[in-house]
Amino acid sequence: MSFLDASHPFFRPLWRRVLVVAICIGWGLFEFVSGAPFWGILFTGAGAYAAWVLLIAKTPDD
């Protein structure tokens, strides 16, 4: 079991996977603009990890 389980039925629709990635990266950018670089790095890193797990490394038959 990984930190973010791409095979969970919740992540089956593509729009949910894209939404999770967009929210994480968007929140990270908001934190950078607000002057909180630690949280910006944390959330953009989480978004990059989510993009890797949910969009890049996920195969269509998972």
Predicted model as a PDB file, atoms N, CA, C, CB and O in Angstrom, pLDDT in the B-factor column:
MODEL        1                                                                  
ATOM      1  N   MET A   1       0.837  -1.181   0.000  1.00 58.00           N  
ATOM      2  CA  MET A   1       0.000   0.000   0.000  1.00 58.00           C  
ATOM      3  C   MET A   1       0.884   1.246   0.000  1.00 58.00           C  
ATOM      4  CB  MET A   1      -0.953  -0.003   1.216  1.00 58.00           C  
ATOM      5  O   MET A   1       1.821   1.352   0.791  1.00 58.00           O  
ATOM      6  N   SER A   2       0.584   2.163  -0.871  1.00 72.00           N  
ATOM      7  CA  SER A   2       1.378   3.374  -0.970  1.00 72.00           C  
ATOM      8  C   SER A   2       0.656   4.545  -0.293  1.00 72.00           C  
ATOM      9  CB  SER A   2       1.674   3.701  -2.445  1.00 72.00           C  
ATOM     10  O   SER A   2      -0.480   4.414   0.164  1.00 72.00           O  
ATOM     11  N   PHE A   3       1.329   5.664  -0.241  1.00 80.00           N  
ATOM     12  CA  PHE A   3       0.766   6.858   0.385  1.00 80.00           C  
ATOM     13  C   PHE A   3      -0.486   7.318  -0.353  1.00 80.00           C  
ATOM     14  CB  PHE A   3       1.805   7.987   0.419  1.00 80.00           C  
ATOM     15  O   PHE A   3      -1.455   7.747   0.273  1.00 80.00           O  
ATOM     16  N   LEU A   4      -0.470   7.231  -1.658  1.00 86.00           N  
ATOM     17  CA  LEU A   4      -1.600   7.616  -2.499  1.00 86.00           C  
ATOM     18  C   LEU A   4      -1.913   6.432  -3.401  1.00 86.00           C  
ATOM     19  CB  LEU A   4      -1.291   8.915  -3.340  1.00 86.00           C  
ATOM     20  O   LEU A   4      -1.157   6.133  -4.325  1.00 86.00           O  
ATOM     21  N   ASP A   5      -3.009   5.769  -3.138  1.00 87.00           N  
ATOM     22  CA  ASP A   5      -3.359   4.540  -3.837  1.00 87.00           C  
ATOM     23  C   ASP A   5      -4.131   4.858  -5.119  1.00 87.00           C  
ATOM     24  CB  ASP A   5      -4.187   3.616  -2.924  1.00 87.00           C  
ATOM     25  O   ASP A   5      -5.326   5.150  -5.070  1.00 87.00           O  
ATOM     26  N   ALA A   6      -3.454   4.801  -6.252  1.00 87.00           N  
ATOM     27  CA  ALA A   6      -4.073   5.126  -7.531  1.00 87.00           C  
ATOM     28  C   ALA A   6      -5.082   4.076  -7.972  1.00 87.00           C  
ATOM     29  CB  ALA A   6      -3.011   5.285  -8.588  1.00 87.00           C  
ATOM     30  O   ALA A   6      -5.910   4.351  -8.840  1.00 87.00           O  
ATOM     31  N   SER A   7      -5.033   2.892  -7.401  1.00 86.00           N  
ATOM     32  CA  SER A   7      -5.966   1.848  -7.800  1.00 86.00           C  
ATOM     33  C   SER A   7      -7.285   1.901  -7.018  1.00 86.00           C  
ATOM     34  CB  SER A   7      -5.319   0.494  -7.618  1.00 86.00           C  
ATOM     35  O   SER A   7      -8.179   1.087  -7.252  1.00 86.00           O  
ATOM     36  N   HIS A   8      -7.402   2.849  -6.101  1.00 88.00           N  
ATOM     37  CA  HIS A   8      -8.648   2.998  -5.341  1.00 88.00           C  
ATOM     38  C   HIS A   8      -9.771   3.407  -6.300  1.00 88.00           C  
ATOM     39  CB  HIS A   8      -8.486   4.056  -4.191  1.00 88.00           C  
ATOM     40  O   HIS A   8      -9.541   4.212  -7.201  1.00 88.00           O  
ATOM     41  N   PRO A   9     -10.975   2.867  -6.122  1.00 90.00           N  
ATOM     42  CA  PRO A   9     -12.084   3.190  -7.037  1.00 90.00           C  
ATOM     43  C   PRO A   9     -12.424   4.678  -7.116  1.00 90.00           C  
ATOM     44  CB  PRO A   9     -13.309   2.439  -6.616  1.00 90.00           C  
ATOM     45  O   PRO A   9     -12.967   5.134  -8.123  1.00 90.00           O  
ATOM     46  N   PHE A  10     -12.114   5.430  -6.078  1.00 91.00           N  
ATOM     47  CA  PHE A  10     -12.391   6.876  -6.106  1.00 91.00           C  
ATOM     48  C   PHE A  10     -11.647   7.564  -7.240  1.00 91.00           C  
ATOM     49  CB  PHE A  10     -12.006   7.520  -4.772  1.00 91.00           C  
ATOM     50  O   PHE A  10     -12.166   8.508  -7.837  1.00 91.00           O  
ATOM     51  N   PHE A  11     -10.439   7.103  -7.543  1.00 90.00           N  
ATOM     52  CA  PHE A  11      -9.606   7.738  -8.563  1.00 90.00           C  
ATOM     53  C   PHE A  11      -9.814   7.154  -9.953  1.00 90.00           C  
ATOM     54  CB  PHE A  11      -8.161   7.616  -8.184  1.00 90.00           C  
ATOM     55  O   PHE A  11      -9.019   7.443 -10.847  1.00 90.00           O  
ATOM     56  N   ARG A  12     -10.830   6.357 -10.171  1.00 90.00           N  
ATOM     57  CA  ARG A  12     -11.069   5.778 -11.486  1.00 90.00           C  
ATOM     58  C   ARG A  12     -11.367   6.843 -12.550  1.00 90.00           C  
ATOM     59  CB  ARG A  12     -12.220   4.793 -11.408  1.00 90.00           C  
ATOM     60  O   ARG A  12     -10.773   6.785 -13.626  1.00 90.00           O  
ATOM     61  N   PRO A  13     -12.272   7.829 -12.296  1.00 92.00           N  
ATOM     62  CA  PRO A  13     -12.505   8.863 -13.320  1.00 92.00           C  
ATOM     63  C   PRO A  13     -11.305   9.815 -13.443  1.00 92.00           C  
ATOM     64  CB  PRO A  13     -13.781   9.669 -12.983  1.00 92.00           C  
ATOM     65  O   PRO A  13     -10.719  10.235 -12.445  1.00 92.00           O  
ATOM     66  N   LEU A  14     -10.963  10.136 -14.677  1.00 92.00           N  
ATOM     67  CA  LEU A  14      -9.825  11.013 -14.944  1.00 92.00           C  
ATOM     68  C   LEU A  14     -10.021  12.392 -14.321  1.00 92.00           C  
ATOM     69  CB  LEU A  14      -9.605  11.147 -16.447  1.00 92.00           C  
ATOM     70  O   LEU A  14      -9.063  12.978 -13.816  1.00 92.00           O  
ATOM     71  N   TRP A  15     -11.234  12.917 -14.347  1.00 95.00           N  
ATOM     72  CA  TRP A  15     -11.464  14.269 -13.842  1.00 95.00           C  
ATOM     73  C   TRP A  15     -11.148  14.377 -12.354  1.00 95.00           C  
ATOM     74  CB  TRP A  15     -12.907  14.686 -14.095  1.00 95.00           C  
ATOM     75  O   TRP A  15     -10.719  15.439 -11.902  1.00 95.00           O  
ATOM     76  N   ARG A  16     -11.344  13.321 -11.586  1.00 95.00           N  
ATOM     77  CA  ARG A  16     -11.019  13.356 -10.156  1.00 95.00           C  
ATOM     78  C   ARG A  16      -9.508  13.387  -9.942  1.00 95.00           C  
ATOM     79  CB  ARG A  16     -11.629  12.140  -9.434  1.00 95.00           C  
ATOM     80  O   ARG A  16      -9.012  14.089  -9.061  1.00 95.00           O  
ATOM     81  N   ARG A  17      -8.784  12.624 -10.752  1.00 94.00           N  
ATOM     82  CA  ARG A  17      -7.327  12.619 -10.627  1.00 94.00           C  
ATOM     83  C   ARG A  17      -6.746  13.979 -10.988  1.00 94.00           C  
ATOM     84  CB  ARG A  17      -6.716  11.533 -11.516  1.00 94.00           C  
ATOM     85  O   ARG A  17      -5.850  14.483 -10.312  1.00 94.00           O  
ATOM     86  N   VAL A  18      -7.268  14.567 -12.064  1.00 96.00           N  
ATOM     87  CA  VAL A  18      -6.797  15.889 -12.484  1.00 96.00           C  
ATOM     88  C   VAL A  18      -7.165  16.936 -11.428  1.00 96.00           C  
ATOM     89  CB  VAL A  18      -7.399  16.275 -13.865  1.00 96.00           C  
ATOM     90  O   VAL A  18      -6.366  17.829 -11.145  1.00 96.00           O  
ATOM     91  N   LEU A  19      -8.347  16.840 -10.851  1.00 97.00           N  
ATOM     92  CA  LEU A  19      -8.789  17.795  -9.836  1.00 97.00           C  
ATOM     93  C   LEU A  19      -7.904  17.743  -8.594  1.00 97.00           C  
ATOM     94  CB  LEU A  19     -10.239  17.523  -9.451  1.00 97.00           C  
ATOM     95  O   LEU A  19      -7.563  18.788  -8.041  1.00 97.00           O  
ATOM     96  N   VAL A  20      -7.531  16.558  -8.151  1.00 96.00           N  
ATOM     97  CA  VAL A  20      -6.657  16.428  -6.978  1.00 96.00           C  
ATOM     98  C   VAL A  20      -5.313  17.093  -7.251  1.00 96.00           C  
ATOM     99  CB  VAL A  20      -6.452  14.938  -6.604  1.00 96.00           C  
ATOM    100  O   VAL A  20      -4.790  17.813  -6.401  1.00 96.00           O  
ATOM    101  N   VAL A  21      -4.763  16.857  -8.417  1.00 97.00           N  
ATOM    102  CA  VAL A  21      -3.476  17.466  -8.782  1.00 97.00           C  
ATOM    103  C   VAL A  21      -3.607  18.982  -8.867  1.00 97.00           C  
ATOM    104  CB  VAL A  21      -2.967  16.900 -10.126  1.00 97.00           C  
ATOM    105  O   VAL A  21      -2.753  19.705  -8.354  1.00 97.00           O  
ATOM    106  N   ALA A  22      -4.658  19.467  -9.504  1.00 98.00           N  
ATOM    107  CA  ALA A  22      -4.854  20.911  -9.678  1.00 98.00           C  
ATOM    108  C   ALA A  22      -5.055  21.618  -8.336  1.00 98.00           C  
ATOM    109  CB  ALA A  22      -6.057  21.174 -10.591  1.00 98.00           C  
ATOM    110  O   ALA A  22      -4.536  22.716  -8.133  1.00 98.00           O  
ATOM    111  N   ILE A  23      -5.790  21.009  -7.437  1.00 97.00           N  
ATOM    112  CA  ILE A  23      -6.010  21.622  -6.126  1.00 97.00           C  
ATOM    113  C   ILE A  23      -4.699  21.720  -5.353  1.00 97.00           C  
ATOM    114  CB  ILE A  23      -7.045  20.816  -5.319  1.00 97.00           C  
ATOM    115  O   ILE A  23      -4.409  22.754  -4.751  1.00 97.00           O  
ATOM    116  N   CYS A  24      -3.912  20.659  -5.367  1.00 97.00           N  
ATOM    117  CA  CYS A  24      -2.632  20.687  -4.643  1.00 97.00           C  
ATOM    118  C   CYS A  24      -1.689  21.748  -5.205  1.00 97.00           C  
ATOM    119  CB  CYS A  24      -1.958  19.313  -4.705  1.00 97.00           C  
ATOM    120  O   CYS A  24      -1.112  22.531  -4.450  1.00 97.00           O  
ATOM    121  N   ILE A  25      -1.537  21.773  -6.502  1.00 97.00           N  
ATOM    122  CA  ILE A  25      -0.628  22.744  -7.116  1.00 97.00           C  
ATOM    123  C   ILE A  25      -1.181  24.157  -6.978  1.00 97.00           C  
ATOM    124  CB  ILE A  25      -0.396  22.406  -8.601  1.00 97.00           C  
ATOM    125  O   ILE A  25      -0.423  25.091  -6.716  1.00 97.00           O  
ATOM    126  N   GLY A  26      -2.483  24.328  -7.149  1.00 98.00           N  
ATOM    127  CA  GLY A  26      -3.098  25.643  -6.978  1.00 98.00           C  
ATOM    128  C   GLY A  26      -2.932  26.172  -5.567  1.00 98.00           C  
ATOM    129  O   GLY A  26      -2.645  27.354  -5.376  1.00 98.00           O  
ATOM    130  N   TRP A  27      -3.109  25.306  -4.572  1.00 98.00           N  
ATOM    131  CA  TRP A  27      -2.941  25.734  -3.192  1.00 98.00           C  
ATOM    132  C   TRP A  27      -1.475  26.083  -2.911  1.00 98.00           C  
ATOM    133  CB  TRP A  27      -3.428  24.638  -2.228  1.00 98.00           C  
ATOM    134  O   TRP A  27      -1.188  27.027  -2.174  1.00 98.00           O  
ATOM    135  N   GLY A  28      -0.568  25.331  -3.490  1.00 97.00           N  
ATOM    136  CA  GLY A  28       0.846  25.653  -3.333  1.00 97.00           C  
ATOM    137  C   GLY A  28       1.191  27.007  -3.924  1.00 97.00           C  
ATOM    138  O   GLY A  28       1.938  27.776  -3.319  1.00 97.00           O  
ATOM    139  N   LEU A  29       0.656  27.308  -5.097  1.00 97.00           N  
ATOM    140  CA  LEU A  29       0.892  28.621  -5.710  1.00 97.00           C  
ATOM    141  C   LEU A  29       0.281  29.735  -4.870  1.00 97.00           C  
ATOM    142  CB  LEU A  29       0.315  28.661  -7.132  1.00 97.00           C  
ATOM    143  O   LEU A  29       0.871  30.807  -4.733  1.00 97.00           O  
ATOM    144  N   PHE A  30      -0.892  29.487  -4.311  1.00 98.00           N  
ATOM    145  CA  PHE A  30      -1.525  30.460  -3.418  1.00 98.00           C  
ATOM    146  C   PHE A  30      -0.638  30.732  -2.209  1.00 98.00           C  
ATOM    147  CB  PHE A  30      -2.907  29.957  -2.962  1.00 98.00           C  
ATOM    148  O   PHE A  30      -0.501  31.881  -1.787  1.00 98.00           O  
ATOM    149  N   GLU A  31      -0.043  29.698  -1.655  1.00 97.00           N  
ATOM    150  CA  GLU A  31       0.835  29.876  -0.496  1.00 97.00           C  
ATOM    151  C   GLU A  31       2.082  30.674  -0.865  1.00 97.00           C  
ATOM    152  CB  GLU A  31       1.236  28.516   0.084  1.00 97.00           C  
ATOM    153  O   GLU A  31       2.529  31.507  -0.077  1.00 97.00           O  
ATOM    154  N   PHE A  32       2.651  30.437  -2.043  1.00 97.00           N  
ATOM    155  CA  PHE A  32       3.800  31.227  -2.485  1.00 97.00           C  
ATOM    156  C   PHE A  32       3.430  32.696  -2.615  1.00 97.00           C  
ATOM    157  CB  PHE A  32       4.334  30.699  -3.818  1.00 97.00           C  
ATOM    158  O   PHE A  32       4.183  33.566  -2.176  1.00 97.00           O  
ATOM    159  N   VAL A  33       2.281  32.980  -3.214  1.00 97.00           N  
ATOM    160  CA  VAL A  33       1.832  34.357  -3.394  1.00 97.00           C  
ATOM    161  C   VAL A  33       1.552  35.017  -2.045  1.00 97.00           C  
ATOM    162  CB  VAL A  33       0.575  34.400  -4.278  1.00 97.00           C  
ATOM    163  O   VAL A  33       1.780  36.215  -1.879  1.00 97.00           O  
ATOM    164  N   SER A  34       1.063  34.243  -1.090  1.00 97.00           N  
ATOM    165  CA  SER A  34       0.750  34.766   0.242  1.00 97.00           C  
ATOM    166  C   SER A  34       1.999  34.993   1.090  1.00 97.00           C  
ATOM    167  CB  SER A  34      -0.186  33.817   0.962  1.00 97.00           C  
ATOM    168  O   SER A  34       1.913  35.586   2.166  1.00 97.00           O  
ATOM    169  N   GLY A  35       3.131  34.538   0.631  1.00 96.00           N  
ATOM    170  CA  GLY A  35       4.373  34.749   1.360  1.00 96.00           C  
ATOM    171  C   GLY A  35       4.733  33.628   2.318  1.00 96.00           C  
ATOM    172  O   GLY A  35       5.458  33.846   3.289  1.00 96.00           O  
ATOM    173  N   ALA A  36       4.235  32.439   2.053  1.00 96.00           N  
ATOM    174  CA  ALA A  36       4.546  31.284   2.900  1.00 96.00           C  
ATOM    175  C   ALA A  36       5.268  30.237   2.054  1.00 96.00           C  
ATOM    176  CB  ALA A  36       3.246  30.683   3.544  1.00 96.00           C  
ATOM    177  O   ALA A  36       4.648  29.280   1.589  1.00 96.00           O  
ATOM    178  N   PRO A  37       6.572  30.411   1.852  1.00 96.00           N  
ATOM    179  CA  PRO A  37       7.288  29.497   0.949  1.00 96.00           C  
ATOM    180  C   PRO A  37       7.349  28.053   1.441  1.00 96.00           C  
ATOM    181  CB  PRO A  37       8.683  29.996   0.739  1.00 96.00           C  
ATOM    182  O   PRO A  37       7.352  27.131   0.625  1.00 96.00           O  
ATOM    183  N   PHE A  38       7.397  27.834   2.754  1.00 97.00           N  
ATOM    184  CA  PHE A  38       7.430  26.458   3.257  1.00 97.00           C  
ATOM    185  C   PHE A  38       6.188  25.697   2.816  1.00 97.00           C  
ATOM    186  CB  PHE A  38       7.544  26.444   4.790  1.00 97.00           C  
ATOM    187  O   PHE A  38       6.295  24.596   2.277  1.00 97.00           O  
ATOM    188  N   TRP A  39       5.025  26.268   3.039  1.00 97.00           N  
ATOM    189  CA  TRP A  39       3.775  25.612   2.662  1.00 97.00           C  
ATOM    190  C   TRP A  39       3.636  25.542   1.145  1.00 97.00           C  
ATOM    191  CB  TRP A  39       2.574  26.351   3.270  1.00 97.00           C  
ATOM    192  O   TRP A  39       3.047  24.598   0.619  1.00 97.00           O  
ATOM    193  N   GLY A  40       4.175  26.536   0.440  1.00 97.00           N  
ATOM    194  CA  GLY A  40       4.157  26.490  -1.015  1.00 97.00           C  
ATOM    195  C   GLY A  40       4.942  25.320  -1.557  1.00 97.00           C  
ATOM    196  O   GLY A  40       4.487  24.618  -2.460  1.00 97.00           O  
ATOM    197  N   ILE A  41       6.126  25.109  -1.000  1.00 97.00           N  
ATOM    198  CA  ILE A  41       6.950  23.975  -1.413  1.00 97.00           C  
ATOM    199  C   ILE A  41       6.263  22.662  -1.048  1.00 97.00           C  
ATOM    200  CB  ILE A  41       8.347  24.050  -0.760  1.00 97.00           C  
ATOM    201  O   ILE A  41       6.260  21.716  -1.837  1.00 97.00           O  
ATOM    202  N   LEU A  42       5.686  22.608   0.138  1.00 97.00           N  
ATOM    203  CA  LEU A  42       5.027  21.389   0.599  1.00 97.00           C  
ATOM    204  C   LEU A  42       3.859  21.009  -0.316  1.00 97.00           C  
ATOM    205  CB  LEU A  42       4.532  21.568   2.040  1.00 97.00           C  
ATOM    206  O   LEU A  42       3.752  19.854  -0.730  1.00 97.00           O  
ATOM    207  N   PHE A  43       2.985  21.964  -0.636  1.00 97.00           N  
ATOM    208  CA  PHE A  43       1.816  21.646  -1.441  1.00 97.00           C  
ATOM    209  C   PHE A  43       2.142  21.448  -2.916  1.00 97.00           C  
ATOM    210  CB  PHE A  43       0.797  22.731  -1.297  1.00 97.00           C  
ATOM    211  O   PHE A  43       1.524  20.601  -3.561  1.00 97.00           O  
ATOM    212  N   THR A  44       3.086  22.197  -3.471  1.00 98.00           N  
ATOM    213  CA  THR A  44       3.458  21.938  -4.866  1.00 98.00           C  
ATOM    214  C   THR A  44       4.186  20.603  -4.987  1.00 98.00           C  
ATOM    215  CB  THR A  44       4.343  23.079  -5.412  1.00 98.00           C  
ATOM    216  O   THR A  44       4.059  19.913  -5.999  1.00 98.00           O  
ATOM    217  N   GLY A  45       4.948  20.240  -3.957  1.00 97.00           N  
ATOM    218  CA  GLY A  45       5.570  18.913  -3.944  1.00 97.00           C  
ATOM    219  C   GLY A  45       4.528  17.810  -3.883  1.00 97.00           C  
ATOM    220  O   GLY A  45       4.644  16.794  -4.567  1.00 97.00           O  
ATOM    221  N   ALA A  46       3.506  18.018  -3.056  1.00 96.00           N  
ATOM    222  CA  ALA A  46       2.415  17.038  -2.984  1.00 96.00           C  
ATOM    223  C   ALA A  46       1.688  16.958  -4.322  1.00 96.00           C  
ATOM    224  CB  ALA A  46       1.422  17.406  -1.856  1.00 96.00           C  
ATOM    225  O   ALA A  46       1.288  15.874  -4.746  1.00 96.00           O  
ATOM    226  N   GLY A  47       1.516  18.093  -4.985  1.00 97.00           N  
ATOM    227  CA  GLY A  47       0.878  18.098  -6.300  1.00 97.00           C  
ATOM    228  C   GLY A  47       1.715  17.390  -7.350  1.00 97.00           C  
ATOM    229  O   GLY A  47       1.184  16.682  -8.206  1.00 97.00           O  
ATOM    230  N   ALA A  48       3.026  17.583  -7.283  1.00 97.00           N  
ATOM    231  CA  ALA A  48       3.912  16.902  -8.229  1.00 97.00           C  
ATOM    232  C   ALA A  48       3.890  15.391  -7.992  1.00 97.00           C  
ATOM    233  CB  ALA A  48       5.354  17.443  -8.107  1.00 97.00           C  
ATOM    234  O   ALA A  48       3.870  14.607  -8.941  1.00 97.00           O  
ATOM    235  N   TYR A  49       3.894  14.992  -6.724  1.00 95.00           N  
ATOM    236  CA  TYR A  49       3.809  13.566  -6.397  1.00 95.00           C  
ATOM    237  C   TYR A  49       2.476  12.978  -6.865  1.00 95.00           C  
ATOM    238  CB  TYR A  49       3.981  13.350  -4.879  1.00 95.00           C  
ATOM    239  O   TYR A  49       2.434  11.889  -7.437  1.00 95.00           O  
ATOM    240  N   ALA A  50       1.385  13.717  -6.613  1.00 95.00           N  
ATOM    241  CA  ALA A  50       0.069  13.254  -7.044  1.00 95.00           C  
ATOM    242  C   ALA A  50       0.001  13.162  -8.568  1.00 95.00           C  
ATOM    243  CB  ALA A  50      -1.029  14.192  -6.518  1.00 95.00           C  
ATOM    244  O   ALA A  50      -0.606  12.236  -9.105  1.00 95.00           O  
ATOM    245  N   ALA A  51       0.618  14.113  -9.264  1.00 96.00           N  
ATOM    246  CA  ALA A  51       0.638  14.059 -10.728  1.00 96.00           C  
ATOM    247  C   ALA A  51       1.376  12.816 -11.199  1.00 96.00           C  
ATOM    248  CB  ALA A  51       1.296  15.324 -11.313  1.00 96.00           C  
ATOM    249  O   ALA A  51       0.943  12.151 -12.141  1.00 96.00           O  
ATOM    250  N   TRP A  52       2.481  12.504 -10.549  1.00 95.00           N  
ATOM    251  CA  TRP A  52       3.241  11.321 -10.932  1.00 95.00           C  
ATOM    252  C   TRP A  52       2.427  10.054 -10.698  1.00 95.00           C  
ATOM    253  CB  TRP A  52       4.556  11.256 -10.153  1.00 95.00           C  
ATOM    254  O   TRP A  52       2.317   9.206 -11.584  1.00 95.00           O  
ATOM    255  N   VAL A  53       1.860   9.932  -9.509  1.00 93.00           N  
ATOM    256  CA  VAL A  53       1.149   8.702  -9.148  1.00 93.00           C  
ATOM    257  C   VAL A  53      -0.159   8.562  -9.910  1.00 93.00           C  
ATOM    258  CB  VAL A  53       0.877   8.670  -7.653  1.00 93.00           C  
ATOM    259  O   VAL A  53      -0.471   7.477 -10.400  1.00 93.00           O  
ATOM    260  N   LEU A  54      -0.931   9.643 -10.018  1.00 93.00           N  
ATOM    261  CA  LEU A  54      -2.280   9.546 -10.573  1.00 93.00           C  
ATOM    262  C   LEU A  54      -2.351   9.736 -12.081  1.00 93.00           C  
ATOM    263  CB  LEU A  54      -3.154  10.552  -9.921  1.00 93.00           C  
ATOM    264  O   LEU A  54      -3.271   9.223 -12.719  1.00 93.00           O  
ATOM    265  N   LEU A  55      -1.405  10.458 -12.663  1.00 92.00           N  
ATOM    266  CA  LEU A  55      -1.510  10.754 -14.086  1.00 92.00           C  
ATOM    267  C   LEU A  55      -0.409  10.127 -14.948  1.00 92.00           C  
ATOM    268  CB  LEU A  55      -1.496  12.226 -14.277  1.00 92.00           C  
ATOM    269  O   LEU A  55      -0.679   9.662 -16.055  1.00 92.00           O  
ATOM    270  N   ILE A  56       0.805  10.112 -14.454  1.00 91.00           N  
ATOM    271  CA  ILE A  56       1.915   9.638 -15.282  1.00 91.00           C  
ATOM    272  C   ILE A  56       2.152   8.147 -15.117  1.00 91.00           C  
ATOM    273  CB  ILE A  56       3.182  10.395 -14.942  1.00 91.00           C  
ATOM    274  O   ILE A  56       2.219   7.420 -16.108  1.00 91.00           O  
ATOM    275  N   ALA A  57       2.281   7.681 -13.883  1.00 87.00           N  
ATOM    276  CA  ALA A  57       2.619   6.286 -13.642  1.00 87.00           C  
ATOM    277  C   ALA A  57       1.410   5.358 -13.698  1.00 87.00           C  
ATOM    278  CB  ALA A  57       3.288   6.155 -12.310  1.00 87.00           C  
ATOM    279  O   ALA A  57       1.577   4.144 -13.823  1.00 87.00           O  
ATOM    280  N   LYS A  58       0.207   5.898 -13.608  1.00 70.00           N  
ATOM    281  CA  LYS A  58      -1.002   5.058 -13.628  1.00 70.00           C  
ATOM    282  C   LYS A  58      -1.257   4.543 -15.028  1.00 70.00           C  
ATOM    283  CB  LYS A  58      -2.231   5.844 -13.121  1.00 70.00           C  
ATOM    284  O   LYS A  58      -1.271   5.309 -15.992  1.00 70.00           O  
ATOM    285  N   THR A  59      -1.457   3.246 -15.135  1.00 64.00           N  
ATOM    286  CA  THR A  59      -1.793   2.657 -16.417  1.00 64.00           C  
ATOM    287  C   THR A  59      -3.315   2.586 -16.549  1.00 64.00           C  
ATOM    288  CB  THR A  59      -1.154   1.251 -16.566  1.00 64.00           C  
ATOM    289  O   THR A  59      -4.005   2.492 -15.534  1.00 64.00           O  
ATOM    290  N   PRO A  60      -3.850   2.628 -17.751  1.00 64.00           N  
ATOM    291  CA  PRO A  60      -5.312   2.627 -17.937  1.00 64.00           C  
ATOM    292  C   PRO A  60      -6.024   1.410 -17.370  1.00 64.00           C  
ATOM    293  CB  PRO A  60      -5.625   2.725 -19.386  1.00 64.00           C  
ATOM    294  O   PRO A  60      -7.198   1.503 -17.012  1.00 64.00           O  
ATOM    295  N   ASP A  61      -5.348   0.271 -17.279  1.00 60.00           N  
ATOM    296  CA  ASP A  61      -6.009  -0.935 -16.781  1.00 60.00           C  
ATOM    297  C   ASP A  61      -5.913  -1.105 -15.283  1.00 60.00           C  
ATOM    298  CB  ASP A  61      -5.433  -2.134 -17.441  1.00 60.00           C  
ATOM    299  O   ASP A  61      -6.396  -2.105 -14.752  1.00 60.00           O  
ATOM    300  N   ASP A  62      -5.287  -0.134 -14.562  1.00 52.00           N  
ATOM    301  CA  ASP A  62      -5.195  -0.223 -13.092  1.00 52.00           C  
ATOM    302  C   ASP A  62      -6.537  -0.002 -12.446  1.00 52.00           C  
ATOM    303  CB  ASP A  62      -4.194   0.792 -12.550  1.00 52.00           C  
ATOM    304  O   ASP A  62      -6.647  -0.041 -11.220  1.00 52.00           O  
TER     305      ASP A  62                                                      
ENDMDL                                                                          
END                                                                             
